[in-house]
Amino acid sequence: MFSIHKYLLEIEDRQEISMPEGARIIKVGLDTKSQPCIWAIVNTFHKTTDRIICIYATGQVNMDIDFDDYVGSFNLLDCTWHVFE
């Protein structure tokens, strides 16, 4: 069964998020409590797997970014944060 799920994010360079295999990330942003989140379409019958999510601030130097895996950006704490998988 397919549904849209919300996954909370921490402001960290790298984190693991468990979601069902094949989940498709459709949005990144702040929820109604100003918490950074990812929303994804998931098949609730699939087993979960860990996905690596990286968050970097504008101007932050990091050479490990694969720009093909950009998910989205959001503004928080006077900064724009960019999310990659």
NORHU-V975643 format. One record per backbone hydrogen bond with DSSP energy under -1.0 kcal/mol. NH is the residue of the N-H (numbers start at 0). CO is the residue of the C=O. If there is no record, write none. Layout:
BEGIN
nh->NH co->CO
nh->NH co->CO
END
This chain:
BEGIN
nh->2 co->41
nh->4 co->39
nh->6 co->37
nh->8 co->35
nh->11 co->9
nh->14 co->52
nh->16 co->50
nh->18 co->48
nh->20 co->46
nh->22 co->19
nh->23 co->40
nh->25 co->38
nh->26 co->38
nh->28 co->36
nh->30 co->34
nh->33 co->30
nh->36 co->28
nh->37 co->6
nh->38 co->26
nh->39 co->4
nh->40 co->23
nh->41 co->2
nh->43 co->0
nh->45 co->42
nh->48 co->18
nh->50 co->16
nh->52 co->14
nh->53 co->83
nh->55 co->81
nh->57 co->79
nh->59 co->56
nh->68 co->65
nh->70 co->82
nh->71 co->82
nh->73 co->80
nh->75 co->78
nh->80 co->73
nh->81 co->55
nh->82 co->71
nh->83 co->53
nh->84 co->68
END
